[in-house]
Amino acid sequence: MSDKAKTPALDDVSKQIIEMLQRDGRRPYADIGRAVGLSEAAVRQRVQRLTDAGVIQIVAVTDPRQMGFSRMAMIGIRTSGDPREVAEAVKEFDEIAYLVVTLGTFDVLAEAVCESDEDLLELVATRVRAIPGVEHTECLIYAGLHKDFYNWGTR
């Protein structure tokens, strides 16, 4: 079954609900219901269906630096063979916050959030490079975080 077959259809009301939750994930369902013309219970059911289907997550987004993670980096990985196999191994590391398989210069991009430079070095040099199929890594250390938003809408 394809991903599209699993994803519920997003009508205009569901998109409005998603956009409101992107702006404020704690907004009361009653307020959302008034804005979109549904009852609080109907909004709760829609949000639950969207959450169960993996369309949305409602989480607290933190600033890693304020949580004690002073080193963030994007790790570019070139592989031999199927990059999805490398990605499956990399996703098991707790330090990895974001992971994608790409079709460009790198086969896999992994965003790492670490407590220190030493922790980042240990992650890349000892664990990532030890994964079968990893041929090359390039670490792009973040010098500053200038935009980190999740309210890009439903378009």
C-alpha positions in Angstrom: 0.0 0.0 0.0 1.4 3.4 -0.9 1.7 6.3 1.5 -1.0 8.2 -0.4 -3.4 5.3 0.2 -2.8 5.6 4.0 -3.1 9.4 4.2 -6.6 10.7 4.9 -8.0 13.2 2.5 -7.4 16.7 3.7 -10.5 18.9 3.2 -10.4 22.6 3.7 -11.6 22.3 7.3 -8.9 19.8 8.2 -6.3 22.2 6.6 -7.7 25.1 8.7 -7.4 23.0 11.9 -3.8 22.1 11.0 -2.9 25.7 10.3 -4.4 26.8 13.6 -2.5 24.1 15.5 0.7 25.0 13.7 0.3 28.6 15.1 -0.6 27.4 18.6 -0.6 23.7 19.4 -2.3 24.4 22.8 -5.3 26.2 21.2 -8.5 24.8 22.8 -10.6 22.6 20.5 -13.7 24.6 21.3 -12.0 27.8 19.9 -10.9 25.9 16.8 -14.4 24.5 16.4 -16.0 28.0 16.5 -13.5 29.2 13.9 -14.2 26.3 11.5 -17.9 25.6 12.2 -17.5 22.3 14.1 -18.2 21.1 17.6 -15.4 20.7 20.1 -15.9 16.9 19.9 -15.7 16.9 16.0 -12.5 18.8 16.1 -11.1 16.4 18.7 -12.0 13.5 16.5 -10.4 15.1 13.4 -7.2 15.9 15.3 -7.1 12.3 16.6 -7.5 10.9 13.1 -4.8 13.2 11.7 -2.5 12.2 14.6 -3.2 8.5 14.2 -2.5 8.7 10.5 0.8 10.4 11.1 -0.3 13.6 9.3 0.4 15.7 12.4 2.2 15.6 15.6 1.5 17.9 18.5 4.8 18.4 20.4 6.8 20.9 22.4 9.5 22.3 20.1 12.5 23.3 22.2 15.6 25.4 21.5 18.4 22.8 21.7 20.9 25.3 23.0 18.7 26.1 26.0 18.3 22.4 26.7 22.1 21.8 27.0 22.8 20.8 23.4 25.4 23.3 22.3 26.6 21.6 19.1 24.3 21.0 16.1 25.5 19.9 12.7 24.3 18.4 9.4 26.1 15.3 8.5 26.4 14.5 4.8 26.9 10.8 4.1 27.9 9.2 0.9 27.2 5.4 0.7 27.9 2.4 -1.4 24.9 0.3 -2.1 21.4 1.3 -1.0 21.4 4.5 1.1 18.2 3.4 2.8 20.1 0.7 4.6 22.5 3.3 6.0 19.6 5.6 6.9 18.0 2.7 8.9 21.2 2.3 10.9 21.7 6.1 11.5 18.1 6.6 12.7 18.8 4.5 15.7 21.2 7.1 17.2 19.6 9.3 19.8 21.5 12.4 18.6 19.9 12.3 15.2 16.9 14.7 15.0 16.2 14.7 11.3 17.2 12.2 8.6 16.6 12.1 4.9 17.7 10.0 1.9 18.6 12.3 -0.9 19.4 12.1 -4.6 22.2 14.7 -4.7 25.8 15.1 -3.6 25.1 13.1 -0.4 23.0 10.0 -0.2 21.9 10.7 3.4 21.6 13.9 5.4 21.4 13.6 9.1 20.9 16.5 11.5 22.7 15.8 14.8 22.0 17.6 18.1 24.8 17.0 20.6 25.9 18.3 24.0 29.5 19.0 22.9 32.1 18.9 20.1 33.5 15.7 21.7 30.0 14.1 21.5 29.7 15.0 17.9 33.2 13.7 17.1 32.3 10.4 18.8 29.0 10.1 16.9 30.6 10.7 13.5 34.1 9.1 13.9 33.1 6.1 15.9 29.5 5.2 15.2 28.4 6.7 11.8 31.6 5.8 10.0 31.4 2.3 11.4 28.1 1.6 9.6 28.6 -0.8 6.7 28.2 1.1 3.4 29.3 4.5 4.7 32.1 5.7 2.4 32.4 9.3 3.3 31.0 11.8 5.8 31.1 15.6 5.8 30.1 17.5 8.9 28.6 20.9 8.5 28.7 22.5 12.0 26.0 25.1 12.7 27.4 28.5 13.5 24.0 29.9 14.3 20.3 29.0 14.1 18.5 31.8 12.3 15.1 30.2 11.5 13.4 27.1 12.9 9.7 27.3 12.3 7.1 24.7 11.7 4.1 26.8 10.8 4.5 26.7 7.0 0.9 25.9 6.5 -0.9 23.3 4.4 -0.7 25.1 1.0 
